[in-house]
Each structure stands twice: as structure tokens, then as C-alpha cells.
Amino acid sequence: SNIVKYKVPTDFWRNIDHAETDVHLGRGRNMEGEGKQRDQLKNEDFWRAVLKFEDSCTKRRTMEEAIRHYDGLDDDAPVVIPAPGVPEKMLELSEDEVEQMISMRE
């Protein structure tokens, strides 16, 4: 979305990306080799929720576009997402997998 892409400062993305790497590597909030504590990301849970929401919106938009394409609908035509909803790995599916999934709707 435009909010995530244009309104969130670049430094934020570097901060959250490093936080994920540091935690994964067992370094907590310390920056390796610098011996100082990194400023903790303010409202980290909130921002992670914003990122998750953005990811969910992107997946849903991709699913809606695929349904419109498959059904020959206009770009702004409303569509219904079939149960069980948008797949978690929607953005990783091939075109053939998406088409097969959409063609199996009731």
C-alpha cells in the first residue's frame, strides 16, 4: 500500500529487518561487534501488525485479480473469495497453481 511504501521511513525498515536477523542469530538487541545497545524499535508489535496487514492485503488483491482474470471480469468488478480464503502462500504460487485453485471453486 502507499502508506507502507511511502509514509514509513526507510530507517524503520532497516531497524525492523536487523531486529529479525539479530533475534534469529541469538544476539537479542545488541549489535555484533559494536558493543552497544541498539535503540529498541518503538511499538514493534504495532508495526509488525501493519506489515502483516499489508501482506494480507497484497495476497487478497492478487487473489481477486486472478479470479477476475479467470472469470473474464472487469478490473473493478467485485468478487467473492471462496472458502477457505486466500492461501498463506498466495504470492508463491505459479500461474498454473492459481488457475487450478480458482477453477475448483463451487
Backbone hydrogen bonds, N-H to C=O, Kabsch-Sander energy under -0.5 kcal/mol:
donor,donor_aa,acceptor,acceptor_aa,energy
5,K,1,S,-2.3
6,Y,2,N,-3.1
7,K,2,N,-0.7
7,K,3,I,-1.7
8,V,3,I,-0.9
12,F,9,P,-0.8
13,W,9,P,-1.1
14,R,10,T,-1.9
15,N,11,D,-2.5
16,I,12,F,-2.9
17,D,13,W,-2.4
18,H,14,R,-2.4
19,A,15,N,-2.2
20,E,16,I,-2.0
21,T,17,D,-1.9
22,D,18,H,-3.2
23,V,19,A,-2.3
24,H,20,E,-2.2
25,L,21,T,-2.2
26,G,23,V,-1.4
27,R,22,D,-3.1
28,G,22,D,-0.7
30,N,27,R,-1.8
31,M,36,K,-1.5
32,E,30,N,-0.6
34,E,31,M,-1.6
35,G,31,M,-0.9
38,R,29,R,-1.5
44,E,41,L,-0.9
47,W,43,N,-2.2
48,R,44,E,-2.6
49,A,45,D,-2.0
50,V,46,F,-2.1
51,L,47,W,-2.3
52,K,48,R,-2.3
53,F,49,A,-2.6
54,E,50,V,-2.6
55,D,51,L,-2.3
56,S,52,K,-2.5
57,C,53,F,-2.5
58,T,54,E,-2.2
59,K,55,D,-2.2
60,R,56,S,-2.5
61,R,57,C,-2.8
62,T,58,T,-2.2
63,M,59,K,-2.4
64,E,60,R,-3.0
65,E,61,R,-2.5
66,A,62,T,-2.1
67,I,63,M,-2.3
68,R,64,E,-2.5
69,H,65,E,-2.5
70,Y,66,A,-2.8
71,D,67,I,-2.6
72,G,68,R,-0.8
72,G,69,H,-0.8
73,L,68,R,-2.7
77,A,74,D,-1.6
85,G,82,P,-2.3
90,M,87,P,-1.8
92,E,89,K,-1.9
93,L,89,K,-0.7
93,L,90,M,-1.0
98,V,94,S,-2.4
99,E,95,E,-2.7
100,Q,96,D,-2.5
101,M,97,E,-2.3
102,I,98,V,-2.6
103,S,99,E,-2.4
104,M,100,Q,-0.8
104,M,101,M,-0.6
105,R,102,I,-1.5
